[in-house]
Amino acid sequence: MFSIVQRLLADVGFRIRQLKMTSTSRLDALEMLVAEQQRVIDDLSDGLLRQQKELDRLTARLRASDDRIVELESGLPAPDNEKPPHW
C-alpha cells in the first residue's frame, strides 16, 4: 500500500506542476490526495483489525487444543520399560 501512496503523491505533484494550478486548485488537489490517503489508511486499519481478531480466535483454539492434549495424555497409563513379548 505504501507504493500506492507514493504513486498518488507523484501523480498529484505532476498534475500540479503541469497545469500551473491556482492556489485554490492546488488546495483542492491536496484535499483529494488527503482524502484518498485517509481511505487507504482506513482500509489498512480494517484489514489489520480483521487479522488480529482471526489471530486471537486461532490462539484461543490452539490453547484449547493444547489443554485437551494434556488432559488426554494424563489419562494414559505410564509407559513400561519392558520389552514386548515378541522380543
Secondary structure, 3 states (H helix, E strand, C coil): CHHHHHHHHHHHHHHHHHHCCCHHHHHHHHHHHHHHHHHHHHHHHHHHHHHHHHHHHHHHHHHHHHHHHHHHHHCCCCCCCCCCCCC
